[in-house]
């Protein structure tokens, strides 16, 4: 079997489409509309986060790279009357910039908005100045502007609350690096052009997200899993080249959380050997699928879990090889947003089928995938070609775990 570069290029062009189902978290600023021609900022009365008033103050980091990573962002202040498409939350990443102290933050919140900040190690802060972004809006003939407004925080009218007001446009937007590694600010920023505002938010917290890291001491071998249908990365290839059913993969159960299971090295098999680019470019095929099966009606596939499948993610076939990170919408809600599975089920089932486990058959719906550079990218193949997977789990007691309402 030989993969076609033309097919790969076509497949990747088809899959680099932001999901409209999961709150459009990968939406482009170029597709957004002006939300308001002006804004009037009302003072906000908000609870004072306990960690802000800890006696030992913010975390003192030892190096700029301490802040690199992926974060789940939430914010309490939305300055417009129009609907917020991000609904108070999005994910972002912080990476190295071009100078020793510079960092690049993307998406923020749009996928094509990158802002530049500087880390002050002495004070434990990330300072993001007002700046012109690289996002050029052809319709308006301008680049999007990132504009900060610094907060003034005073004692609130009620115990445990503070009053927040904001200054003129053109200031800094500054995160404090907290003890637990999260970032917090009372500041506000807007994205705008000369004629109006596109987006804005204030009183923001960014919580670091962890990649899945395998520790053999934390897992028991619990049986095997058969992949009945891998309708994800197999879509990169013509149907006659797809691997079909794969049997006998190792199945693990977490010792501390009996509701967590893992399938080991799904793309290291003979069936995938001519399709997975890992060996050809010197990458490891080690990888996992990780699921929370504590609620059989709402199976959650963990994001930020390397699969061991590598592919060329360049548009021209030039060889920009990245690893795939599959997940489902349920997994984002559970592992990132911290929702209980009952609430996730209510949301997902209202729009379509929820991922499920029944009689040892696990069906994963509502799937997307990211890549090394953007593991929460929400790539997919379009509404007419949804990503799904189906497994048979050969594990003693799996149904008992799944139906236990008191399972973690």
C-alpha positions as CSV (number, residue, x, y, z in Angstrom):
1,X,0.0,0.0,0.0
2,X,1.2,3.4,-0.8
3,X,-0.4,6.7,0.3
4,X,-1.0,9.3,-2.4
5,X,0.4,12.8,-1.7
6,X,-2.5,14.3,-3.8
7,X,-5.0,12.3,-1.7
8,X,-3.3,13.5,1.5
9,X,-3.4,17.1,0.4
10,X,-7.1,16.8,-0.6
11,X,-8.0,15.1,2.6
12,X,-6.3,17.7,4.8
13,X,-7.9,20.5,2.9
14,X,-11.2,18.8,3.6
15,X,-10.6,18.2,7.3
16,X,-9.3,21.7,8.2
17,X,-12.8,22.9,8.9
18,X,-13.8,24.4,12.2
19,X,-16.7,22.7,13.9
20,X,-19.9,24.6,14.0
21,X,-21.3,22.0,16.5
22,X,-19.0,22.7,19.4
23,X,-19.5,26.4,20.0
24,X,-17.4,27.3,17.0
25,X,-14.3,27.4,19.2
26,X,-12.0,27.3,16.2
27,X,-13.9,30.0,14.3
28,X,-11.9,32.5,12.2
29,X,-11.9,36.2,12.9
30,X,-12.3,36.7,9.1
31,X,-15.7,35.0,9.4
32,X,-16.8,37.2,12.3
33,X,-18.9,40.3,12.1
34,X,-18.7,43.7,13.9
35,X,-20.5,43.2,17.2
36,X,-20.8,46.9,18.1
37,X,-19.8,50.4,16.9
38,X,-19.2,51.5,20.4
39,X,-19.1,50.1,23.9
40,X,-20.2,51.4,27.3
41,X,-18.4,49.6,30.1
42,X,-20.4,49.2,33.3
43,X,-18.5,48.6,36.6
44,X,-18.5,44.9,37.5
45,X,-19.1,43.6,41.0
46,X,-17.5,40.2,41.2
47,X,-16.3,37.8,43.9
48,X,-12.7,38.2,44.8
49,X,-10.9,35.0,43.9
50,X,-9.5,33.5,47.1
51,X,-6.1,32.9,45.5
52,X,-5.8,36.6,44.7
53,X,-5.7,37.4,48.4
54,X,-3.4,34.6,49.5
55,X,-0.7,36.1,51.7
56,X,2.1,34.7,49.6
57,X,0.8,36.3,46.4
58,X,1.4,35.2,42.9
59,X,3.7,32.4,41.8
60,X,7.3,33.3,41.2
61,X,8.4,31.4,38.1
62,X,12.0,30.5,37.4
63,X,11.9,30.6,33.6
64,X,9.7,31.8,30.8
65,X,9.0,28.3,29.6
66,X,7.1,27.6,32.8
67,X,4.1,29.3,31.2
68,X,4.2,27.3,28.0
69,X,1.2,25.0,27.5
70,X,-2.5,24.8,26.7
71,X,-5.1,26.6,28.8
72,X,-8.8,26.5,29.3
73,X,-10.0,30.2,29.4
74,X,-13.1,31.5,31.2
75,X,-14.2,35.1,31.6
76,X,-16.8,36.8,33.6
77,X,-17.3,40.1,31.6
78,X,-18.7,40.4,28.1
79,X,-19.0,44.1,27.0
80,X,-21.6,43.7,24.2
81,X,-25.3,43.3,24.0
82,X,-25.0,40.7,21.2
83,X,-24.6,37.0,21.7
84,X,-21.1,35.7,22.6
85,X,-20.4,32.8,20.3
86,X,-17.8,31.4,22.7
87,X,-20.2,31.4,25.6
88,X,-17.7,32.4,28.2
89,X,-14.9,29.9,27.4
90,X,-12.3,28.9,24.9
91,X,-9.0,27.1,24.8
92,X,-5.6,28.7,24.0
93,X,-1.9,27.9,23.9
94,X,1.1,29.8,25.0
95,X,4.4,29.2,23.0
96,X,7.8,30.7,22.7
97,X,8.2,34.0,20.8
98,X,11.1,35.5,19.0
99,X,12.9,37.0,22.1
100,X,13.9,35.4,25.4
101,X,10.9,36.8,27.2
102,X,8.3,36.9,24.4
103,X,5.4,34.5,24.3
104,X,2.8,33.9,21.5
105,X,-0.8,33.3,22.5
106,X,-3.1,31.6,20.0
107,X,-6.1,31.3,19.5
108,X,-7.2,34.4,21.3
109,X,-10.0,33.6,21.0
110,X,-10.2,33.3,17.1
111,X,-8.0,30.7,15.5
112,X,-6.3,33.3,13.3
113,X,-5.6,35.8,16.1
114,X,-2.2,35.6,17.8
115,X,-1.1,38.1,20.4
116,X,2.4,38.8,21.7
117,X,3.2,39.2,25.3
118,X,6.2,39.4,27.5
119,X,6.9,37.4,30.7
120,X,8.2,39.3,33.7
121,X,9.8,36.6,35.8
122,X,10.5,38.9,38.8
123,X,6.8,39.9,39.2
124,X,5.2,36.7,37.9
125,X,3.2,38.5,35.2
126,X,2.5,38.2,31.4
127,X,2.1,41.7,29.9
128,X,0.2,41.9,26.6
129,X,0.4,45.4,25.2
130,X,-2.1,46.9,22.8
131,X,-1.0,45.8,19.3
132,X,-1.9,45.2,15.7
133,X,-2.3,41.5,15.0
134,X,-1.4,39.7,11.8
135,X,-5.0,39.0,11.0
136,X,-5.9,41.1,7.9
137,X,-9.6,41.6,7.2
138,X,-10.0,42.0,3.5
139,X,-13.6,43.2,3.8
140,X,-12.5,46.2,5.9
141,X,-8.9,46.7,4.5
142,X,-7.4,46.6,8.0
143,X,-5.6,44.4,10.4
144,X,-7.4,43.4,13.6
145,X,-6.3,45.4,16.6
146,X,-5.9,44.0,20.1
147,X,-6.6,46.8,22.5
148,X,-6.1,46.5,26.3
149,X,-7.9,48.3,29.0
150,X,-6.4,48.2,32.5
151,X,-8.6,47.5,35.5
152,X,-9.0,49.4,38.7
153,X,-10.1,47.2,41.5
154,X,-11.6,48.6,44.7
155,X,-13.4,47.2,47.7
156,X,-16.9,46.0,46.9
157,X,-20.2,46.8,48.6
158,X,-20.5,43.3,49.9
159,X,-18.0,41.1,51.9
160,X,-15.8,39.0,49.6
161,X,-16.6,41.1,46.5
162,X,-14.6,43.7,44.6
163,X,-15.6,46.5,42.2
164,X,-13.9,46.5,38.9
165,X,-13.7,49.5,36.4
166,X,-11.6,49.9,33.3
167,X,-9.5,52.8,31.9
168,X,-9.1,54.1,28.4
169,X,-8.3,52.0,25.4
170,X,-4.7,51.5,24.7
171,X,-3.4,50.1,27.9
172,X,-1.8,46.7,28.7
173,X,-3.7,43.5,29.3
174,X,-1.8,41.7,32.1
175,X,-2.1,38.2,33.5
176,X,-0.8,37.3,37.0
177,X,0.7,33.8,37.2
178,X,-1.0,32.3,40.2
179,X,0.3,29.7,42.7
180,X,-1.5,26.8,40.9
181,X,-0.1,27.7,37.5
182,X,-3.3,29.4,36.3
183,X,-3.4,32.9,35.0
184,X,-5.7,35.6,36.2
185,X,-6.6,39.2,35.3
186,X,-9.2,41.8,36.0
187,X,-8.2,43.7,32.9
188,X,-10.3,43.8,29.7
189,X,-9.4,43.7,26.0
190,X,-11.3,44.2,22.8
191,X,-10.6,43.1,19.2
192,X,-11.5,46.0,16.9
193,X,-10.9,47.9,13.7
194,X,-11.4,51.7,13.2
195,X,-15.1,51.4,12.6
196,X,-16.1,49.0,15.3
197,X,-15.6,46.1,17.8
198,X,-15.6,42.4,17.0
199,X,-15.1,40.8,20.4
200,X,-14.0,41.5,23.9
201,X,-13.8,40.1,27.4
202,X,-12.6,40.9,30.9
203,X,-12.0,39.3,34.3
204,X,-10.3,36.3,32.8
205,X,-8.8,33.1,34.2
206,X,-6.7,30.6,32.2
207,X,-6.3,27.1,33.8
208,X,-3.5,24.9,32.4
209,X,-4.6,21.7,30.8
210,X,-2.5,18.5,31.0
211,X,-1.6,16.1,28.2
212,X,-2.2,12.5,29.0
213,X,1.0,10.9,30.4
214,X,1.1,7.1,30.7
215,X,2.3,5.7,34.0
216,X,2.3,1.9,34.1
217,X,1.9,1.9,37.9
218,X,-1.5,3.6,37.6
219,X,-3.1,1.1,35.3
220,X,-4.1,-2.6,35.3
221,X,-4.3,-4.8,32.2
222,X,-8.0,-5.5,31.9
223,X,-8.4,-7.4,28.6
224,X,-8.5,-6.5,24.9
225,X,-10.3,-4.2,22.6
226,X,-11.2,-4.7,18.9
227,X,-11.6,-1.7,16.7
228,X,-14.6,-2.5,14.6
229,X,-14.6,0.9,12.8
230,X,-12.0,3.7,12.8
231,X,-13.7,6.3,10.8
232,X,-11.2,9.0,11.7
233,X,-7.7,9.1,10.3
234,X,-8.6,6.2,7.9
235,X,-10.6,8.9,6.0
236,X,-7.3,10.3,4.8
237,X,-7.0,7.3,2.5
238,X,-9.0,5.8,-0.3
239,X,-11.5,3.2,0.9
240,X,-9.5,0.2,-0.5
241,X,-6.5,1.2,1.5
242,X,-8.3,1.6,4.8
243,X,-7.3,-0.9,7.5
244,X,-10.8,-2.2,8.5
245,X,-11.2,-4.2,11.7
246,X,-8.2,-4.3,14.1
247,X,-8.3,-6.9,16.9
248,X,-6.5,-7.7,20.1
249,X,-5.4,-4.2,21.2
250,X,-4.4,-4.1,24.9
251,X,-7.1,-2.7,27.2
252,X,-6.3,-1.0,30.5
253,X,-8.3,0.1,33.5
254,X,-7.2,2.9,35.8
255,X,-6.5,1.7,39.4
256,X,-7.7,4.9,41.1
257,X,-10.6,5.7,38.8
258,X,-12.4,2.6,37.7
259,X,-14.4,4.6,35.2
260,X,-11.3,5.3,33.1
261,X,-10.1,2.9,30.5
262,X,-7.4,3.1,27.8
263,X,-6.7,1.4,24.6
264,X,-3.0,1.0,23.8
265,X,-1.1,1.8,20.6
266,X,-4.1,1.8,18.2
267,X,-2.0,2.9,15.2
268,X,1.0,0.6,15.8
269,X,-0.5,-2.4,14.2
270,X,0.3,-4.2,11.0
271,X,-2.9,-2.9,9.5
272,X,-1.7,0.7,9.9
273,X,2.0,0.1,9.1
274,X,1.7,1.5,5.5
275,X,-0.6,4.3,6.4
276,X,1.0,5.7,9.6
277,X,3.8,8.1,8.7
278,X,5.5,7.7,12.1
279,X,8.1,5.1,11.2
280,X,9.0,6.9,7.9
281,X,9.8,10.1,9.7
282,X,11.4,8.6,12.8
283,X,8.4,9.1,15.2
284,X,7.1,6.8,17.8
285,X,3.8,4.9,17.1
286,X,3.1,4.8,20.9
287,X,-0.2,6.2,21.6
288,X,-3.6,5.8,23.4
289,X,-7.3,6.3,23.4
290,X,-8.6,7.2,26.8
291,X,-12.3,7.1,27.8
292,X,-14.4,7.8,30.8
293,X,-17.1,5.1,30.8
294,X,-18.7,5.8,34.2
295,X,-21.9,6.8,32.5
296,X,-22.8,4.3,29.7
297,X,-25.1,6.8,28.0
298,X,-22.3,9.4,27.8
299,X,-18.8,8.1,27.0
300,X,-16.2,10.8,27.0
301,X,-13.0,10.5,24.9
302,X,-10.1,12.4,26.5
303,X,-8.6,15.2,24.6
304,X,-4.8,16.0,24.7
305,X,-4.0,12.4,24.2
306,X,-1.5,11.5,21.6
307,X,-2.7,8.7,19.3
308,X,0.6,7.6,17.8
309,X,-0.7,8.3,14.3
310,X,1.4,10.8,12.3
311,X,0.5,12.6,9.1
312,X,1.7,15.3,6.8
313,X,-0.2,18.4,7.9
314,X,1.2,20.7,5.2
315,X,-1.0,22.1,2.4
316,X,1.6,21.5,-0.3
317,X,2.8,18.0,0.8
318,X,6.1,19.4,1.9
319,X,6.3,17.2,5.0
320,X,5.1,19.0,8.1
321,X,4.5,15.9,10.1
322,X,2.3,16.1,13.2
323,X,0.7,13.6,15.5
324,X,-3.1,13.3,15.6
325,X,-5.1,14.0,18.8
326,X,-8.7,12.6,18.5
327,X,-11.4,13.5,21.0
328,X,-15.1,14.0,21.2
329,X,-17.4,16.8,22.2
330,X,-18.3,14.9,25.3
331,X,-14.7,14.6,26.2
332,X,-14.2,18.4,26.0
333,X,-17.1,19.0,28.3
334,X,-16.0,16.4,30.9
335,X,-12.2,16.6,30.9
336,X,-11.8,20.3,30.1
337,X,-15.0,22.1,31.2
338,X,-15.6,19.8,34.2
339,X,-19.3,19.1,33.4
340,X,-21.0,16.1,35.0
341,X,-22.0,13.5,32.5
342,X,-25.7,14.0,33.1
343,X,-25.5,17.6,31.9
344,X,-23.3,16.6,29.0
345,X,-25.8,14.0,27.9
346,X,-28.7,16.5,28.1
347,X,-26.8,18.9,25.8
348,X,-25.5,16.4,23.3
349,X,-28.6,14.3,23.1
350,X,-30.7,17.4,22.4
351,X,-28.7,17.9,19.2
352,X,-28.0,14.3,18.1
353,X,-26.6,11.0,19.3
354,X,-24.4,10.8,22.3
355,X,-21.4,8.4,22.6
356,X,-22.4,5.2,24.4
357,X,-21.4,1.8,25.8
358,X,-23.9,-1.0,25.5
359,X,-23.3,-4.8,25.9
360,X,-19.6,-4.3,25.5
361,X,-19.9,-2.3,22.3
362,X,-18.6,1.3,22.6
363,X,-19.7,3.8,19.9
364,X,-17.9,7.1,19.9
365,X,-19.8,10.0,18.2
366,X,-19.3,13.8,17.8
367,X,-15.6,13.4,17.1
368,X,-12.9,15.9,16.1
369,X,-9.1,15.8,16.1
370,X,-6.2,18.2,16.6
371,X,-2.6,17.9,15.8
372,X,0.8,18.5,17.4
373,X,0.7,22.3,16.8
374,X,-2.9,22.7,17.8
375,X,-4.2,19.5,19.6
376,X,-7.6,21.1,20.3
377,X,-8.1,22.3,16.7
378,X,-11.6,20.8,16.1
379,X,-10.6,19.4,12.6
380,X,-13.2,17.3,10.9
381,X,-14.4,16.2,7.5
382,X,-17.6,18.2,7.3
383,X,-21.2,17.6,8.2
384,X,-21.7,15.0,5.5
385,X,-18.8,12.9,6.7
386,X,-18.8,12.8,10.5
387,X,-16.0,11.1,12.5
388,X,-17.0,8.1,14.5
389,X,-15.4,5.0,16.0
390,X,-16.8,1.7,17.3
391,X,-15.1,-0.8,19.6
392,X,-15.8,-4.2,21.1
393,X,-14.4,-4.3,24.7
394,X,-13.4,-7.7,25.9
395,X,-13.0,-6.8,29.6
396,X,-14.5,-8.6,32.6
397,X,-16.7,-6.2,34.6
398,X,-16.8,-3.4,32.2
399,X,-20.6,-3.2,32.2
400,X,-20.7,-3.3,36.0
401,X,-18.4,-0.3,36.0
402,X,-20.4,1.6,33.4
403,X,-23.7,1.2,35.1
404,X,-22.5,2.1,38.6
405,X,-24.0,5.6,39.1
406,X,-21.6,6.2,42.0
407,X,-18.5,5.5,39.9
408,X,-16.1,8.4,39.6
